[in-house]
Amino acid sequence: MYKVFIENKPVFFEINPNSQEEQLTIEEIKIGLNNFLTSDFTELYIDLKSETVFFDVFDDHKLIEAAGGLVQNKNKYLFIKRLGVWDIPKGKLEKGESPENGAVREIVEECGIDTPKIKNHLLDTWHTYEMKGKKYLKKTYWYLLKSGGKDKDIKPQEEEDITEAIYLPKKAFDIIKKNTYESIKDVLRALNN
C-alpha cells in the first residue's frame, strides 16, 4: 500500500493484483483525486491492479527521493521550524547516495550538529507538491538517530529557511502536531510503535 499526502490529505493506494473489482482508468483516478481534494472527505482509498498503475497516476510528477530523521539526545528529539511550520530535518538525496547517508548529511547540514548515528528505520512517507509550476512526488525515508553527543551549538541552516532547531521532549509532541504536516505526524506515530 502507498499512502500519499496530496495537499496534506491522505490517499491510500492499495495494490491488489487479484482484485475482481473493475479497475478505473488513469484519467478516472485523476478526476477522482481532484474531486476528493475539493471535498470535505478526509481520506480516500483507491484499489489498483499493479504498482505500475500507481506510478502512471503520477506520470505528470517528477519523482524525488529524500531522507531525514528524528535525532534523539537523551529523552529529547530534534525539531526544526521551517517557514513557520514545525518539521524534522530532511532533504533530497544526492545522485548515488544511500538514504542512510543522505539522512545523516541533511541533519548535519540543516542543524549543524555532530554526526548522529542511525538506530533504525522508522518508515517511508510519500507526498506531492508543486514548485515553480512543476509537480513533484516525493518519497522520504525516515530514521531514528542517536545524537553524536556534542549538540550544544545547534545552528539552523538559514539559507534553507530554517529559523529554529531545538531538542524537545515527547510531551511537546502535541504542540508540534498542531503546526506541522500530516506526514510528520506519521513519523511521530512511528516512533511510538
C-alpha atoms as one frame of an Amber mdcrd trajectory, in Angstrom:
protein
   0.000   0.000   0.000   1.089   3.546  -0.736  -0.138   6.372   1.487   0.389
   9.638  -0.367  -0.356  13.034   1.129  -1.818  15.240  -1.575  -2.418  18.791
  -0.321  -1.876  17.348   3.175  -4.791  14.868   2.745  -4.041  11.116   2.762
  -4.794   8.972  -0.278  -4.296   5.218   0.145  -3.384   3.252  -2.973  -3.921
  -0.458  -2.311  -2.068  -2.714  -4.754  -4.266  -5.769  -5.255  -3.443  -7.812
  -8.405  -6.156 -10.375  -7.561  -8.937  -7.829  -7.226 -12.148  -8.739  -9.004
 -13.264  -5.097  -8.914 -13.494  -3.246 -12.186 -10.406  -1.053 -12.395 -10.642
   2.665 -13.007  -8.679   4.223 -15.840  -5.812   6.597 -15.020  -7.990   9.504
 -16.178 -10.871   8.396 -13.900  -8.474   8.132 -10.956  -7.122  11.643 -11.605
 -10.663  13.062 -11.813 -11.498  11.255  -8.553  -8.417  12.731  -6.882  -9.384
  16.255  -7.965 -12.932  15.745  -6.654 -11.573  14.412  -3.366  -9.275  17.421
  -2.886 -12.194  19.848  -3.183 -14.473  17.765  -0.940 -14.932  17.576   2.814
 -13.740  13.959   2.851 -10.616  13.427   4.953  -9.145  10.357   3.213  -9.524
   8.341   0.018  -8.868   4.673  -0.812  -8.102   3.530  -4.357  -7.709  -0.115
  -5.378  -5.069  -0.715  -8.088  -4.101  -3.859 -10.016  -0.370  -3.107 -10.009
   2.380  -0.859  -8.763   2.873   0.317 -12.349  -0.600   1.865 -12.280   0.353
   3.774  -9.119   3.263   5.444 -10.899   1.090   6.052 -14.004  -1.285   8.105
 -11.807   1.666  10.408 -11.084   3.126  10.403 -14.608   2.991  14.213 -14.671
   5.086  14.428 -11.475   8.846  14.188 -11.120   9.899  11.578  -8.542  12.178
  12.930  -5.803  13.784  10.845  -3.056  14.729  12.383   0.270  15.825  11.208
   3.707  15.872  12.530   7.230  15.097  11.624  10.766  14.362  12.182  14.384
  17.577  12.694  16.319  17.356  11.590  19.935  19.527  13.195  22.604  18.747
  11.500  25.932  14.957  11.919  26.236  14.577  14.773  23.729  14.186  14.898
  19.927  15.463  17.394  17.374  12.893  19.532  15.520  13.258  22.440  13.144
  10.959  25.286  12.244  10.937  25.980   8.517   8.757  28.713   7.047   6.864
  28.919  10.354   5.972  25.199  10.449   7.467  22.521  12.717   9.352  19.879
  10.752  12.044  17.225  11.062  15.420  17.661   9.330  15.452  16.041   5.903
  16.493  16.711   2.344  16.875  15.468  -1.182  19.273  12.600  -1.819  22.301
  13.296  -3.970  22.938  11.130  -7.016  24.086   7.658  -5.909  23.674   8.475
  -2.206  22.061   5.913   0.094  19.056   7.026   2.158  21.017   6.399   5.371
  23.945   8.599   4.302  21.575  11.248   2.955  19.636  11.401   6.223  22.798
  11.926   8.278  24.219  14.503   5.825  20.989  16.528   5.719  20.614  16.572
   9.506  24.193  17.781   9.950  23.776  20.446   7.232  20.405  21.723   8.439
  21.191  21.822  12.162  24.973  21.996  12.497  25.136  19.122  14.983  27.775
  16.404  15.348  27.261  13.368  13.150  24.312  11.372  14.523  24.202   7.564
  14.307  21.251   5.703  12.810  19.445   3.451  15.296  16.711   2.135  12.990
  14.432   2.852  10.049  11.036   4.259  11.115   9.009   4.397   7.887   8.806
   5.927   4.421   6.331   8.672   3.563   5.052   9.999   0.245   3.649  13.417
  -0.599   3.115  15.662  -3.585   3.889  19.330  -4.010   4.228  21.973  -6.681
   7.125  24.359  -7.129   7.613  26.881  -9.913   4.799  25.335 -11.945   6.203
  21.784 -11.754   4.647  18.839  -9.914   6.659  16.508  -7.674   6.034  13.149
  -5.989   8.407  12.850  -3.037   9.374   9.700  -1.168  11.105  10.334   2.149
  12.994   7.666   4.105  12.757   8.356   7.850  15.133   7.120  10.554  15.559
   7.314  14.306  19.083   8.501  15.099  21.155   8.918  18.247  22.864  12.231
  18.808  26.621  12.430  18.298  26.772  13.967  21.760  28.152  17.474  21.221
  24.996  19.282  20.132  25.303  22.360  22.323  25.760  24.785  19.430  22.822
  23.893  17.195  22.793  26.255  14.228  19.736  26.303  11.931  20.566  26.498
   8.215  19.059  29.892   7.373  19.546  29.533   3.583  17.065  26.598   3.824
  14.551  28.907   5.569  15.113  27.181   8.918  14.659  29.676  11.735  14.837
  27.324  14.706  16.418  23.985  15.619  15.692  22.663  19.079  15.535  19.448
  21.126  12.105  18.852  22.667  10.728  16.126  24.970   7.932  13.773  23.885
   5.446  15.762  25.954   5.920  18.623  23.444   4.791  16.439  20.508   1.195
  17.633  20.957   2.381  21.204  20.398   4.376  20.123  17.327   1.332  18.283
  15.904  -0.724  21.494  15.987   1.591  23.171  13.459   3.122  20.515  11.207
   2.415  18.371   8.165   0.342  15.194   8.300   3.321  13.122   7.100   5.376
  14.386  10.064   2.591  13.214  12.395   3.039   9.745  10.849   6.757   9.868
  11.699   5.959  10.747  15.309   3.430   7.898  15.486   6.052   5.500  14.057
   8.398   6.477  16.888   5.823   5.248  19.405   5.282   1.884  17.667
